[in-house]
Amino acid sequence: MCDEIVAPDAMDAAVERVVTGLTNSGVVSAAGNRRALRVTQEPFDAFRAYFAIYAREQACCHFSPALISNLERHWNAQSRKP
């Protein structure tokens, strides 16, 4: 969320843009990533647990109604350049 540099007087508009983008784009994986990050603090078994959770959460994200709706609204494959 903090990857844009703007002038102080443009801060509110920038935050509004980011929030609108996040809430309209089906950002479901952020919660899954956060859950997975809490599990791991290395050793190999923890690493395995992290990736098992990560893979499951990514699958849930890829098939989420929010992501599918976002793709239907915004992705036009025919207009993409190869």
Gaussian input, Z-matrix of N, CA and C with variables (Angstrom, degrees):
# hf/3-21g

backbone

0 1
 N
 C     1     B1
 C     2     B2     1     A1
 N     3     B3     2     A2     1     D1
 C     4     B4     3     A3     2     D2
 C     5     B5     4     A4     3     D3
 N     6     B6     5     A5     4     D4
 C     7     B7     6     A6     5     D5
 C     8     B8     7     A7     6     D6
 N     9     B9     8     A8     7     D7
 C    10    B10     9     A9     8     D8
 C    11    B11    10    A10     9     D9
 N    12    B12    11    A11    10    D10
 C    13    B13    12    A12    11    D11
 C    14    B14    13    A13    12    D12
 N    15    B15    14    A14    13    D13
 C    16    B16    15    A15    14    D14
 C    17    B17    16    A16    15    D15
 N    18    B18    17    A17    16    D16
 C    19    B19    18    A18    17    D17
 C    20    B20    19    A19    18    D18
 N    21    B21    20    A20    19    D19
 C    22    B22    21    A21    20    D20
 C    23    B23    22    A22    21    D21
 N    24    B24    23    A23    22    D22
 C    25    B25    24    A24    23    D23
 C    26    B26    25    A25    24    D24
 N    27    B27    26    A26    25    D25
 C    28    B28    27    A27    26    D26
 C    29    B29    28    A28    27    D27
 N    30    B30    29    A29    28    D28
 C    31    B31    30    A30    29    D29
 C    32    B32    31    A31    30    D30
 N    33    B33    32    A32    31    D31
 C    34    B34    33    A33    32    D32
 C    35    B35    34    A34    33    D33
 N    36    B36    35    A35    34    D34
 C    37    B37    36    A36    35    D35
 C    38    B38    37    A37    36    D36
 N    39    B39    38    A38    37    D37
 C    40    B40    39    A39    38    D38
 C    41    B41    40    A40    39    D39
 N    42    B42    41    A41    40    D40
 C    43    B43    42    A42    41    D41
 C    44    B44    43    A43    42    D42
 N    45    B45    44    A44    43    D43
 C    46    B46    45    A45    44    D44
 C    47    B47    46    A46    45    D45
 N    48    B48    47    A47    46    D46
 C    49    B49    48    A48    47    D47
 C    50    B50    49    A49    48    D48
 N    51    B51    50    A50    49    D49
 C    52    B52    51    A51    50    D50
 C    53    B53    52    A52    51    D51
 N    54    B54    53    A53    52    D52
 C    55    B55    54    A54    53    D53
 C    56    B56    55    A55    54    D54
 N    57    B57    56    A56    55    D55
 C    58    B58    57    A57    56    D56
 C    59    B59    58    A58    57    D57
 N    60    B60    59    A59    58    D58
 C    61    B61    60    A60    59    D59
 C    62    B62    61    A61    60    D60
 N    63    B63    62    A62    61    D61
 C    64    B64    63    A63    62    D62
 C    65    B65    64    A64    63    D63
 N    66    B66    65    A65    64    D64
 C    67    B67    66    A66    65    D65
 C    68    B68    67    A67    66    D66
 N    69    B69    68    A68    67    D67
 C    70    B70    69    A69    68    D68
 C    71    B71    70    A70    69    D69
 N    72    B72    71    A71    70    D70
 C    73    B73    72    A72    71    D71
 C    74    B74    73    A73    72    D72
 N    75    B75    74    A74    73    D73
 C    76    B76    75    A75    74    D74
 C    77    B77    76    A76    75    D75
 N    78    B78    77    A77    76    D76
 C    79    B79    78    A78    77    D77
 C    80    B80    79    A79    78    D78
 N    81    B81    80    A80    79    D79
 C    82    B82    81    A81    80    D80
 C    83    B83    82    A82    81    D81
 N    84    B84    83    A83    82    D82
 C    85    B85    84    A84    83    D83
 C    86    B86    85    A85    84    D84
 N    87    B87    86    A86    85    D85
 C    88    B88    87    A87    86    D86
 C    89    B89    88    A88    87    D87
 N    90    B90    89    A89    88    D88
 C    91    B91    90    A90    89    D89
 C    92    B92    91    A91    90    D90
 N    93    B93    92    A92    91    D91
 C    94    B94    93    A93    92    D92
 C    95    B95    94    A94    93    D93
 N    96    B96    95    A95    94    D94
 C    97    B97    96    A96    95    D95
 C    98    B98    97    A97    96    D96
 N    99    B99    98    A98    97    D97
 C   100   B100    99    A99    98    D98
 C   101   B101   100   A100    99    D99
 N   102   B102   101   A101   100   D100
 C   103   B103   102   A102   101   D101
 C   104   B104   103   A103   102   D102
 N   105   B105   104   A104   103   D103
 C   106   B106   105   A105   104   D104
 C   107   B107   106   A106   105   D105
 N   108   B108   107   A107   106   D106
 C   109   B109   108   A108   107   D107
 C   110   B110   109   A109   108   D108
 N   111   B111   110   A110   109   D109
 C   112   B112   111   A111   110   D110
 C   113   B113   112   A112   111   D111
 N   114   B114   113   A113   112   D112
 C   115   B115   114   A114   113   D113
 C   116   B116   115   A115   114   D114
 N   117   B117   116   A116   115   D115
 C   118   B118   117   A117   116   D116
 C   119   B119   118   A118   117   D117
 N   120   B120   119   A119   118   D118
 C   121   B121   120   A120   119   D119
 C   122   B122   121   A121   120   D120
 N   123   B123   122   A122   121   D121
 C   124   B124   123   A123   122   D122
 C   125   B125   124   A124   123   D123
 N   126   B126   125   A125   124   D124
 C   127   B127   126   A126   125   D125
 C   128   B128   127   A127   126   D126
 N   129   B129   128   A128   127   D127
 C   130   B130   129   A129   128   D128
 C   131   B131   130   A130   129   D129
 N   132   B132   131   A131   130   D130
 C   133   B133   132   A132   131   D131
 C   134   B134   133   A133   132   D132
 N   135   B135   134   A134   133   D133
 C   136   B136   135   A135   134   D134
 C   137   B137   136   A136   135   D135
 N   138   B138   137   A137   136   D136
 C   139   B139   138   A138   137   D137
 C   140   B140   139   A139   138   D138
 N   141   B141   140   A140   139   D139
 C   142   B142   141   A141   140   D140
 C   143   B143   142   A142   141   D141
 N   144   B144   143   A143   142   D142
 C   145   B145   144   A144   143   D143
 C   146   B146   145   A145   144   D144
 N   147   B147   146   A146   145   D145
 C   148   B148   147   A147   146   D146
 C   149   B149   148   A148   147   D147
 N   150   B150   149   A149   148   D148
 C   151   B151   150   A150   149   D149
 C   152   B152   151   A151   150   D150
 N   153   B153   152   A152   151   D151
 C   154   B154   153   A153   152   D152
 C   155   B155   154   A154   153   D153
 N   156   B156   155   A155   154   D154
 C   157   B157   156   A156   155   D155
 C   158   B158   157   A157   156   D156
 N   159   B159   158   A158   157   D157
 C   160   B160   159   A159   158   D158
 C   161   B161   160   A160   159   D159
 N   162   B162   161   A161   160   D160
 C   163   B163   162   A162   161   D161
 C   164   B164   163   A163   162   D162
 N   165   B165   164   A164   163   D163
 C   166   B166   165   A165   164   D164
 C   167   B167   166   A166   165   D165
 N   168   B168   167   A167   166   D166
 C   169   B169   168   A168   167   D167
 C   170   B170   169   A169   168   D168
 N   171   B171   170   A170   169   D169
 C   172   B172   171   A171   170   D170
 C   173   B173   172   A172   171   D171
 N   174   B174   173   A173   172   D172
 C   175   B175   174   A174   173   D173
 C   176   B176   175   A175   174   D174
 N   177   B177   176   A176   175   D175
 C   178   B178   177   A177   176   D176
 C   179   B179   178   A178   177   D177
 N   180   B180   179   A179   178   D178
 C   181   B181   180   A180   179   D179
 C   182   B182   181   A181   180   D180
 N   183   B183   182   A182   181   D181
 C   184   B184   183   A183   182   D182
 C   185   B185   184   A184   183   D183
 N   186   B186   185   A185   184   D184
 C   187   B187   186   A186   185   D185
 C   188   B188   187   A187   186   D186
 N   189   B189   188   A188   187   D187
 C   190   B190   189   A189   188   D188
 C   191   B191   190   A190   189   D189
 N   192   B192   191   A191   190   D190
 C   193   B193   192   A192   191   D191
 C   194   B194   193   A193   192   D192
 N   195   B195   194   A194   193   D193
 C   196   B196   195   A195   194   D194
 C   197   B197   196   A196   195   D195
 N   198   B198   197   A197   196   D196
 C   199   B199   198   A198   197   D197
 C   200   B200   199   A199   198   D198
 N   201   B201   200   A200   199   D199
 C   202   B202   201   A201   200   D200
 C   203   B203   202   A202   201   D201
 N   204   B204   203   A203   202   D202
 C   205   B205   204   A204   203   D203
 C   206   B206   205   A205   204   D204
 N   207   B207   206   A206   205   D205
 C   208   B208   207   A207   206   D206
 C   209   B209   208   A208   207   D207
 N   210   B210   209   A209   208   D208
 C   211   B211   210   A210   209   D209
 C   212   B212   211   A211   210   D210
 N   213   B213   212   A212   211   D211
 C   214   B214   213   A213   212   D212
 C   215   B215   214   A214   213   D213
 N   216   B216   215   A215   214   D214
 C   217   B217   216   A216   215   D215
 C   218   B218   217   A217   216   D216
 N   219   B219   218   A218   217   D217
 C   220   B220   219   A219   218   D218
 C   221   B221   220   A220   219   D219
 N   222   B222   221   A221   220   D220
 C   223   B223   222   A222   221   D221
 C   224   B224   223   A223   222   D222
 N   225   B225   224   A224   223   D223
 C   226   B226   225   A225   224   D224
 C   227   B227   226   A226   225   D225
 N   228   B228   227   A227   226   D226
 C   229   B229   228   A228   227   D227
 C   230   B230   229   A229   228   D228
 N   231   B231   230   A230   229   D229
 C   232   B232   231   A231   230   D230
 C   233   B233   232   A232   231   D231
 N   234   B234   233   A233   232   D232
 C   235   B235   234   A234   233   D233
 C   236   B236   235   A235   234   D234
 N   237   B237   236   A236   235   D235
 C   238   B238   237   A237   236   D236
 C   239   B239   238   A238   237   D237
 N   240   B240   239   A239   238   D238
 C   241   B241   240   A240   239   D239
 C   242   B242   241   A241   240   D240
 N   243   B243   242   A242   241   D241
 C   244   B244   243   A243   242   D242
 C   245   B245   244   A244   243   D243

   B1=1.4515
   B2=1.5179
   B3=1.3016
   B4=1.4641
   B5=1.5095
   B6=1.3063
   B7=1.4528
   B8=1.5203
   B9=1.3222
   B10=1.4553
   B11=1.5246
   B12=1.3164
   B13=1.4604
   B14=1.5179
   B15=1.3273
   B16=1.4610
   B17=1.5250
   B18=1.3091
   B19=1.4608
   B20=1.5249
   B21=1.3269
   B22=1.4733
   B23=1.5294
   B24=1.3201
   B25=1.4732
   B26=1.5306
   B27=1.3333
   B28=1.4697
   B29=1.5232
   B30=1.3211
   B31=1.4648
   B32=1.5332
   B33=1.3177
   B34=1.4662
   B35=1.5278
   B36=1.3148
   B37=1.4684
   B38=1.5295
   B39=1.3315
   B40=1.4658
   B41=1.5255
   B42=1.3185
   B43=1.4627
   B44=1.5253
   B45=1.3023
   B46=1.4698
   B47=1.5287
   B48=1.3271
   B49=1.4707
   B50=1.5243
   B51=1.3202
   B52=1.4642
   B53=1.5196
   B54=1.3093
   B55=1.4675
   B56=1.5180
   B57=1.3175
   B58=1.4638
   B59=1.5266
   B60=1.3259
   B61=1.4591
   B62=1.5145
   B63=1.3273
   B64=1.4653
   B65=1.5147
   B66=1.3097
   B67=1.4624
   B68=1.5184
   B69=1.3230
   B70=1.4610
   B71=1.5219
   B72=1.3195
   B73=1.4591
   B74=1.5185
   B75=1.3008
   B76=1.4540
   B77=1.5190
   B78=1.3156
   B79=1.4607
   B80=1.5181
   B81=1.3072
   B82=1.4546
   B83=1.5205
   B84=1.3269
   B85=1.4632
   B86=1.5210
   B87=1.3276
   B88=1.4700
   B89=1.5234
   B90=1.3113
   B91=1.4674
   B92=1.5224
   B93=1.3124
   B94=1.4641
   B95=1.5162
   B96=1.3299
   B97=1.4661
   B98=1.5230
   B99=1.3016
   B100=1.4649
   B101=1.5333
   B102=1.3368
   B103=1.4629
   B104=1.5257
   B105=1.3206
   B106=1.4583
   B107=1.5272
   B108=1.3064
   B109=1.4647
   B110=1.5214
   B111=1.3231
   B112=1.4606
   B113=1.5223
   B114=1.3188
   B115=1.4622
   B116=1.5258
   B117=1.3219
   B118=1.4670
   B119=1.5213
   B120=1.2929
   B121=1.4643
   B122=1.5069
   B123=1.2333
   B124=1.4228
   B125=1.5056
   B126=1.2952
   B127=1.4651
   B128=1.5399
   B129=1.3003
   B130=1.4607
   B131=1.5283
   B132=1.3197
   B133=1.4615
   B134=1.5268
   B135=1.3170
   B136=1.4675
   B137=1.5320
   B138=1.3350
   B139=1.4620
   B140=1.5304
   B141=1.3296
   B142=1.4658
   B143=1.5248
   B144=1.3101
   B145=1.4678
   B146=1.5190
   B147=1.3317
   B148=1.4762
   B149=1.5229
   B150=1.3331
   B151=1.4594
   B152=1.5147
   B153=1.3008
   B154=1.4647
   B155=1.5287
   B156=1.3255
   B157=1.4690
   B158=1.5201
   B159=1.3193
   B160=1.4647
   B161=1.5293
   B162=1.3303
   B163=1.4624
   B164=1.5208
   B165=1.3166
   B166=1.4690
   B167=1.5260
   B168=1.3252
   B169=1.4652
   B170=1.5268
   B171=1.3317
   B172=1.4611
   B173=1.5253
   B174=1.3244
   B175=1.4646
   B176=1.5254
   B177=1.3299
   B178=1.4670
   B179=1.5218
   B180=1.3190
   B181=1.4602
   B182=1.5259
   B183=1.3282
   B184=1.4591
   B185=1.5186
   B186=1.3103
   B187=1.4583
   B188=1.5248
   B189=1.3215
   B190=1.4644
   B191=1.5264
   B192=1.3130
   B193=1.4619
   B194=1.5318
   B195=1.3412
   B196=1.4586
   B197=1.5295
   B198=1.3322
   B199=1.4620
   B200=1.5260
   B201=1.3000
   B202=1.4610
   B203=1.5224
   B204=1.3226
   B205=1.4665
   B206=1.5225
   B207=1.3339
   B208=1.4604
   B209=1.5238
   B210=1.3219
   B211=1.4655
   B212=1.5233
   B213=1.3054
   B214=1.4580
   B215=1.5280
   B216=1.3354
   B217=1.4664
   B218=1.5234
   B219=1.3349
   B220=1.4565
   B221=1.5240
   B222=1.3152
   B223=1.4600
   B224=1.5077
   B225=1.3082
   B226=1.4449
   B227=1.5267
   B228=1.3176
   B229=1.4702
   B230=1.5139
   B231=1.3124
   B232=1.4603
   B233=1.5306
   B234=1.3216
   B235=1.4638
   B236=1.5191
   B237=1.3351
   B238=1.4688
   B239=1.5224
   B240=1.3160
   B241=1.4718
   B242=1.5237
   B243=1.3365
   B244=1.4773
   B245=1.5211
   A1=110.21
   A2=117.71
   A3=120.84
   A4=110.59
   A5=118.37
   A6=120.12
   A7=112.50
   A8=116.19
   A9=120.58
   A10=108.69
   A11=115.69
   A12=120.50
   A13=107.61
   A14=115.57
   A15=120.72
   A16=109.24
   A17=114.52
   A18=120.25
   A19=108.59
   A20=117.28
   A21=119.65
   A22=113.76
   A23=116.87
   A24=118.66
   A25=112.62
   A26=117.48
   A27=121.16
   A28=112.00
   A29=116.94
   A30=121.80
   A31=112.25
   A32=117.89
   A33=120.26
   A34=111.50
   A35=116.78
   A36=120.36
   A37=110.79
   A38=117.33
   A39=121.07
   A40=110.80
   A41=116.86
   A42=120.46
   A43=109.88
   A44=116.88
   A45=121.19
   A46=110.34
   A47=117.70
   A48=121.71
   A49=111.42
   A50=115.97
   A51=120.02
   A52=110.59
   A53=116.81
   A54=120.45
   A55=110.23
   A56=117.34
   A57=120.59
   A58=110.43
   A59=116.39
   A60=119.79
   A61=112.71
   A62=116.38
   A63=119.71
   A64=112.01
   A65=117.11
   A66=119.06
   A67=112.57
   A68=118.73
   A69=121.14
   A70=113.14
   A71=118.21
   A72=118.65
   A73=114.18
   A74=117.63
   A75=119.00
   A76=112.66
   A77=117.35
   A78=120.36
   A79=108.24
   A80=114.71
   A81=121.40
   A82=110.75
   A83=116.00
   A84=119.11
   A85=113.18
   A86=119.22
   A87=120.06
   A88=110.94
   A89=117.10
   A90=120.11
   A91=110.78
   A92=116.88
   A93=120.48
   A94=111.88
   A95=116.13
   A96=119.59
   A97=110.46
   A98=116.98
   A99=120.17
   A100=110.65
   A101=116.05
   A102=119.85
   A103=110.61
   A104=115.61
   A105=119.98
   A106=111.57
   A107=117.89
   A108=120.43
   A109=111.94
   A110=116.78
   A111=119.51
   A112=111.79
   A113=117.65
   A114=121.76
   A115=111.55
   A116=115.86
   A117=118.96
   A118=114.06
   A119=114.65
   A120=124.13
   A121=105.67
   A122=116.41
   A123=135.91
   A124=119.33
   A125=127.84
   A126=124.75
   A127=112.87
   A128=114.96
   A129=120.64
   A130=112.66
   A131=118.37
   A132=120.36
   A133=111.08
   A134=116.47
   A135=119.92
   A136=110.09
   A137=116.48
   A138=121.74
   A139=110.46
   A140=116.41
   A141=120.91
   A142=110.99
   A143=116.58
   A144=120.54
   A145=110.96
   A146=115.24
   A147=119.66
   A148=110.62
   A149=116.50
   A150=118.39
   A151=112.82
   A152=118.05
   A153=120.02
   A154=109.63
   A155=115.91
   A156=119.82
   A157=110.02
   A158=116.51
   A159=120.88
   A160=110.86
   A161=116.77
   A162=120.91
   A163=111.04
   A164=116.41
   A165=120.11
   A166=111.02
   A167=116.82
   A168=120.67
   A169=111.25
   A170=117.50
   A171=120.07
   A172=110.66
   A173=117.00
   A174=120.23
   A175=110.15
   A176=116.62
   A177=120.17
   A178=110.69
   A179=116.38
   A180=120.85
   A181=111.00
   A182=116.50
   A183=120.65
   A184=112.59
   A185=117.06
   A186=120.39
   A187=112.49
   A188=116.95
   A189=119.93
   A190=110.76
   A191=117.05
   A192=120.50
   A193=112.15
   A194=117.86
   A195=120.63
   A196=111.36
   A197=117.25
   A198=120.27
   A199=110.66
   A200=116.92
   A201=120.67
   A202=110.45
   A203=116.69
   A204=121.05
   A205=111.19
   A206=116.77
   A207=121.08
   A208=111.05
   A209=117.04
   A210=120.31
   A211=111.21
   A212=116.75
   A213=120.10
   A214=111.44
   A215=116.35
   A216=120.35
   A217=113.41
   A218=117.18
   A219=119.38
   A220=116.62
   A221=119.34
   A222=119.84
   A223=110.07
   A224=116.02
   A225=121.73
   A226=106.95
   A227=116.28
   A228=121.72
   A229=112.05
   A230=117.96
   A231=121.04
   A232=112.02
   A233=117.76
   A234=119.80
   A235=113.22
   A236=117.58
   A237=121.28
   A238=110.39
   A239=114.97
   A240=119.85
   A241=108.74
   A242=117.23
   A243=119.83
   A244=112.73
   D1=-22.54
   D2=-175.83
   D3=-108.41
   D4=58.62
   D5=-179.02
   D6=-122.49
   D7=24.11
   D8=179.94
   D9=-132.05
   D10=134.46
   D11=177.92
   D12=-103.99
   D13=125.94
   D14=180.00
   D15=-136.40
   D16=161.58
   D17=175.39
   D18=-67.06
   D19=152.07
   D20=-178.46
   D21=-52.75
   D22=-37.78
   D23=-178.10
   D24=-76.33
   D25=-8.17
   D26=177.92
   D27=-102.44
   D28=3.08
   D29=-175.36
   D30=-60.56
   D31=-48.45
   D32=-177.82
   D33=-59.03
   D34=-44.21
   D35=-179.92
   D36=-65.20
   D37=-40.00
   D38=179.40
   D39=-64.36
   D40=-44.70
   D41=178.47
   D42=-62.42
   D43=-43.00
   D44=179.17
   D45=-60.02
   D46=-43.01
   D47=178.36
   D48=-61.14
   D49=-46.10
   D50=-178.34
   D51=-65.51
   D52=-45.60
   D53=-179.62
   D54=-62.30
   D55=-42.77
   D56=178.05
   D57=-61.80
   D58=-43.59
   D59=178.61
   D60=-63.22
   D61=-41.87
   D62=179.96
   D63=-67.99
   D64=-40.79
   D65=-176.38
   D66=-80.11
   D67=-16.70
   D68=179.14
   D69=-100.95
   D70=-7.21
   D71=-171.03
   D72=-105.45
   D73=9.64
   D74=177.15
   D75=68.63
   D76=41.28
   D77=-179.64
   D78=-75.92
   D79=84.39
   D80=-177.71
   D81=-96.04
   D82=-30.44
   D83=-174.06
   D84=-68.64
   D85=-19.46
   D86=-179.62
   D87=-58.76
   D88=-42.75
   D89=178.52
   D90=-65.62
   D91=-40.93
   D92=178.10
   D93=-64.29
   D94=-42.43
   D95=178.30
   D96=-63.49
   D97=-40.93
   D98=-179.94
   D99=-63.26
   D100=-44.69
   D101=177.52
   D102=-58.85
   D103=-44.95
   D104=-178.01
   D105=-66.11
   D106=-39.76
   D107=-179.81
   D108=-63.99
   D109=-32.69
   D110=178.53
   D111=-66.22
   D112=-28.20
   D113=-176.23
   D114=-73.02
   D115=-37.52
   D116=-169.30
   D117=-93.70
   D118=138.58
   D119=166.37
   D120=-151.25
   D121=48.35
   D122=-178.60
   D123=67.21
   D124=-112.24
   D125=-147.89
   D126=9.69
   D127=152.50
   D128=-172.71
   D129=-56.29
   D130=-40.27
   D131=178.87
   D132=-63.93
   D133=-37.81
   D134=176.83
   D135=-66.56
   D136=-39.98
   D137=177.13
   D138=-59.95
   D139=-45.38
   D140=177.31
   D141=-60.91
   D142=-45.10
   D143=179.18
   D144=-60.63
   D145=-42.71
   D146=178.37
   D147=-58.14
   D148=-49.95
   D149=-176.72
   D150=-70.20
   D151=-30.36
   D152=175.16
   D153=-63.65
   D154=-45.34
   D155=178.25
   D156=-66.43
   D157=-44.13
   D158=-179.33
   D159=-57.95
   D160=-47.75
   D161=-179.19
   D162=-61.54
   D163=-42.76
   D164=179.33
   D165=-64.28
   D166=-45.98
   D167=-178.91
   D168=-65.15
   D169=-37.48
   D170=177.18
   D171=-64.90
   D172=-40.05
   D173=177.17
   D174=-62.12
   D175=-43.44
   D176=177.10
   D177=-61.24
   D178=-40.47
   D179=178.94
   D180=-63.04
   D181=-47.39
   D182=-175.51
   D183=-64.23
   D184=-25.35
   D185=-179.98
   D186=-108.46
   D187=13.67
   D188=-178.07
   D189=-73.50
   D190=144.09
   D191=176.47
   D192=-57.91
   D193=-34.29
   D194=-179.51
   D195=-65.27
   D196=-44.05
   D197=179.62
   D198=-68.06
   D199=-43.93
   D200=179.78
   D201=-61.28
   D202=-43.19
   D203=177.24
   D204=-61.60
   D205=-43.06
   D206=178.77
   D207=-61.53
   D208=-44.72
   D209=178.99
   D210=-63.54
   D211=-40.98
   D212=179.05
   D213=-63.35
   D214=-35.27
   D215=-179.48
   D216=-78.54
   D217=-38.05
   D218=-166.01
   D219=-116.82
   D220=-14.73
   D221=-174.30
   D222=-104.55
   D223=118.06
   D224=178.86
   D225=-118.30
   D226=94.17
   D227=-174.75
   D228=-60.63
   D229=-33.77
   D230=-177.48
   D231=-64.84
   D232=-27.91
   D233=-177.36
   D234=-91.32
   D235=-3.54
   D236=179.44
   D237=-74.95
   D238=141.49
   D239=176.79
   D240=-85.90
   D241=140.06
   D242=-179.67
   D243=-66.91

